Amino acid sequence: MLRTEAVVDLAAIAANVATLKSNTAAELMAVVKADGYGHGMVASARAALVGGASWLGVAMLEEALALRAAGITEPVLAWLWTPRETEELRAALAAGVDISVSSQQGLDLVVATAAELGSPARVHLKIDTGLSRNGITAEDWPQLLDATAKAAATGVIETTGIWSHFVYADSPGHPTIARQIERFGAALDTARGYGVVPQLRHLANSAGTVTLPQCHFDLVRPGVAIYGLSPVPEKGDFGLTPAMTLRTSIANVKRVSAGEGVSYGHQYVTDRETTLALIPVGYADGVPRAATNVGPVTIGGNRYTVSGRVCMDQFVVDLGGAEASAGDEVVLFGPGSAGEPTAQDWADVLDTIHYEIVTRIGSRVPRSYTGGAA
């Protein structure tokens, strides 16, 4: 075992994708952006493909290019890029990456680049249905459709998709859900009026995939769910298994007296003679500094809490009267099947989301893989 490692179960990722795919007639795009939500992008992508994904989704152009460099040839959509990334855009189009377009300027750049390359670009037009983030507004949608239709008529682009993204799909019954589905349908109707009929219509994220079958259309785009983290925790786990276990080992153990302050700022003070264990992982590795005095861990099968401030490279745990030795395993989070904390447990005590817990685990923490050749 390494000093600290994030162990990723690729079989769990493949099984999660298979579970999600079994509940829809739509194609499935596995979202592997942000280094596969911290799990390792290429390994996660391969596992997702084994599980039945037919598409991969990333945010950045360089992520798409990294998948191609790894020999992955399946369809990839990249959706967050800027006009300054001219060389990256050229490389992505040359590599057959599908590109999301959210503006007239973006379409013009894709069209010009595709014309220079001499091969059609595959584009997904994104309509803003209420998130007010990326995506073109309903007011500018007809102009973009008109330009798309004209470019497609010359053979310089193919309209692979029309898509949007939910605001509150993780809150079933929220009024924005029905409003966004209605707006998306209206956008599709308008597109047909301009002769723009995409191969794929897609709206559902992880939460939409598990709770909104009426919005699956032709493709669903689960992200966090493929890593086994429930997109709607209050509704259960949906048969998903968390794929990452973050573990380390005790670096030092010592007895201290009552009244001793622990770590910077002495935000924890011992109330009795006790045993302290030094855990060699900190906020430089992705453990939130806000986990001070609240972050849960398991040592020797027992639950403990971070004692005192989380430091850059380490934190301390008060073990009370329990026996422990340097080298003993410490589990910060895992699937929970052996009683260890989960990423959701960490999210709950930190008032955040489990996405953040797994994604922030840094590059200083090696990833190791189990569960097959994917």
Secondary structure in CASP SS format (residue, H / E / C, confidence):
PFRMAT SS
TARGET T0000
AUTHOR 0000-0000-0000
METHOD secondary structure of the structure
MODEL  1
M C 1.00
L C 1.00
R C 1.00
T E 1.00
E E 1.00
A E 1.00
V E 1.00
V E 1.00
D E 1.00
L H 1.00
A H 1.00
A H 1.00
I H 1.00
A H 1.00
A H 1.00
N H 1.00
V H 1.00
A H 1.00
T H 1.00
L H 1.00
K H 1.00
S C 1.00
N C 1.00
T C 1.00
A C 1.00
A C 1.00
E E 1.00
L E 1.00
M E 1.00
A E 1.00
V E 1.00
V C 1.00
K H 1.00
A H 1.00
D H 1.00
G H 1.00
Y H 1.00
G C 1.00
H C 1.00
G C 1.00
M H 1.00
V H 1.00
A H 1.00
S H 1.00
A H 1.00
R H 1.00
A H 1.00
A H 1.00
L H 1.00
V H 1.00
G H 1.00
G C 1.00
A C 1.00
S C 1.00
W E 1.00
L E 1.00
G E 1.00
V E 1.00
A C 1.00
M C 1.00
L H 1.00
E H 1.00
E H 1.00
A H 1.00
L H 1.00
A H 1.00
L H 1.00
R H 1.00
A H 1.00
A C 1.00
G C 1.00
I C 1.00
T C 1.00
E C 1.00
P C 1.00
V E 1.00
L E 1.00
A E 1.00
W C 1.00
L C 1.00
W C 1.00
T C 1.00
P C 1.00
R C 1.00
E C 1.00
T H 1.00
E H 1.00
E H 1.00
L H 1.00
R H 1.00
A H 1.00
A H 1.00
L H 1.00
A H 1.00
A C 1.00
G C 1.00
V C 1.00
D E 1.00
I E 1.00
S E 1.00
V E 1.00
S C 1.00
S C 1.00
Q H 1.00
Q H 1.00
G H 1.00
L H 1.00
D H 1.00
L H 1.00
V H 1.00
V H 1.00
A H 1.00
T H 1.00
A H 1.00
A H 1.00
E H 1.00
L H 1.00
G C 1.00
S C 1.00
P C 1.00
A E 1.00
R E 1.00
V E 1.00
H E 1.00
L E 1.00
K E 1.00
I E 1.00
D C 1.00
T C 1.00
G C 1.00
L C 1.00
S C 1.00
R C 1.00
N C 1.00
G C 1.00
I E 1.00
T C 1.00
A C 1.00
E C 1.00
D C 1.00
W H 1.00
P H 1.00
Q H 1.00
L H 1.00
L H 1.00
D H 1.00
A H 1.00
T H 1.00
A H 1.00
K H 1.00
A H 1.00
A H 1.00
A H 1.00
T C 1.00
G C 1.00
V C 1.00
I E 1.00
E E 1.00
T E 1.00
T E 1.00
G E 1.00
I E 1.00
W E 1.00
S C 1.00
H C 1.00
F C 1.00
V C 1.00
Y C 1.00
A C 1.00
D C 1.00
S C 1.00
P C 1.00
G C 1.00
H C 1.00
P H 1.00
T H 1.00
I H 1.00
A H 1.00
R H 1.00
Q H 1.00
I H 1.00
E H 1.00
R H 1.00
F H 1.00
G H 1.00
A H 1.00
A H 1.00
L H 1.00
D H 1.00
T H 1.00
A H 1.00
R H 1.00
G H 1.00
Y C 1.00
G C 1.00
V C 1.00
V C 1.00
P C 1.00
Q C 1.00
L E 1.00
R E 1.00
H E 1.00
L E 1.00
A E 1.00
N C 1.00
S H 1.00
A H 1.00
G H 1.00
T H 1.00
V H 1.00
T H 1.00
L C 1.00
P H 1.00
Q H 1.00
C H 1.00
H C 1.00
F C 1.00
D C 1.00
L E 1.00
V E 1.00
R C 1.00
P C 1.00
G C 1.00
V H 1.00
A H 1.00
I H 1.00
Y H 1.00
G C 1.00
L C 1.00
S C 1.00
P C 1.00
V C 1.00
P H 1.00
E H 1.00
K H 1.00
G C 1.00
D C 1.00
F C 1.00
G C 1.00
L C 1.00
T C 1.00
P C 1.00
A C 1.00
M E 1.00
T E 1.00
L E 1.00
R E 1.00
T E 1.00
S E 1.00
I C 1.00
A C 1.00
N E 1.00
V E 1.00
K E 1.00
R E 1.00
V E 1.00
S C 1.00
A C 1.00
G C 1.00
E C 1.00
G E 1.00
V E 1.00
S C 1.00
Y H 1.00
G H 1.00
H H 1.00
Q C 1.00
Y E 1.00
V E 1.00
T C 1.00
D C 1.00
R C 1.00
E C 1.00
T E 1.00
T E 1.00
L E 1.00
A E 1.00
L E 1.00
I E 1.00
P C 1.00
V C 1.00
G C 1.00
Y H 1.00
A H 1.00
D H 1.00
G C 1.00
V C 1.00
P C 1.00
R H 1.00
A H 1.00
A H 1.00
T C 1.00
N C 1.00
V C 1.00
G C 1.00
P E 1.00
V E 1.00
T E 1.00
I E 1.00
G C 1.00
G C 1.00
N E 1.00
R E 1.00
Y E 1.00
T E 1.00
V E 1.00
S C 1.00
G C 1.00
R C 1.00
V C 1.00
C C 1.00
M C 1.00
D C 1.00
Q C 1.00
F E 1.00
V E 1.00
V E 1.00
D E 1.00
L E 1.00
G E 1.00
G C 1.00
A C 1.00
E C 1.00
A C 1.00
S C 1.00
A C 1.00
G C 1.00
D C 1.00
E E 1.00
V E 1.00
V E 1.00
L E 1.00
F E 1.00
G C 1.00
P C 1.00
G C 1.00
S C 1.00
A C 1.00
G C 1.00
E C 1.00
P C 1.00
T C 1.00
A H 1.00
Q H 1.00
D H 1.00
W H 1.00
A H 1.00
D H 1.00
V H 1.00
L H 1.00
D C 1.00
T C 1.00
I C 1.00
H H 1.00
Y H 1.00
E H 1.00
I H 1.00
V H 1.00
T H 1.00
R C 1.00
I C 1.00
G C 1.00
S C 1.00
R C 1.00
V C 1.00
P C 1.00
R E 1.00
S E 1.00
Y E 1.00
T E 1.00
G C 1.00
G C 1.00
A C 1.00
A C 1.00
END
